[in-house]
Amino acid sequence: QSALTQPRSVSGSPGQSVTISCTGTSSDVGGYDYVSWYQQHPGKAPKLMIYDVSKRPSGVPGRFSGSKSGNTASLTISGLQAEDEADYYCCSYAGKYTVVFGGGTRLTVL
Amino acid sequence: EVQLVDSGGGLIQPGGSLRLSCAASGFMIGSNYLSWVRQAPGKGLEWVSFFYSGDITYYADSVKGRFTISRDNSKNTLYLQMNSLRAEDTAVYYCARSYGIGGVVYYFDNWGQGTLVTVSS
């Protein structure tokens, strides 16, 4: 159950777009369309932002989108806003009734 | 409104035991997947366990044989019994309502506020 690989940090200016990658293997990200993304502000619980690779829960702004190619999933945030500054985690079903998270990416809005 | 309230954390010596609780409201836990996810201080999220329908449970290798997930449908509450605790179990523990089918967890759509467990002498 090795963690999925995410960049430790990304940054962007307000209004810009940023993309966070999440790389796994054919046993997790590449093998299933069950990738989800979570936003976590300091001291708060995680919040679901994307599920099933590219679906947005009700209430999540359309600026957040997800995609997948091979063993790598991506979260794109367009039109960056100050409140988007947070940690972001990807997650995937990993077979044999287990789940694996990414190491997390700190997004800084400049 | 769906709400999960985590409790039971605290300071415990290595080798000790602790039971965490997660009180749910706004939905019936008996008809949902429920999970525990933890986060060590300054670290990322780690899936710990989930409760499938009936009495089927699954665990991460790091806690298998030491932790037990259970639930009381009459109290609408999820539990995590943690035995033989180690320093590396120090973390904030979150319960999370999960969506899944056939034992496959797709995502975690509602989270508790978390409860801190510190394992130290």
Interface residues (C-beta under 8 A of the other chain):
Chain A: Q1 A3 Y32 Y34 S36 Y38 A45 P46 K47 L48 Y51 D52 P57 Y89 C91 Y93 Y97 T98 V99 V100 F101 G102 G103 G104
Chain B: S35 V37 G44 L45 E46 W47 F50 Y52 Y58 A60 D61 Y94 Y99 G103 V104 V105 Y106 Y107 F108 D109 N110 W111 G112 Q113 G114
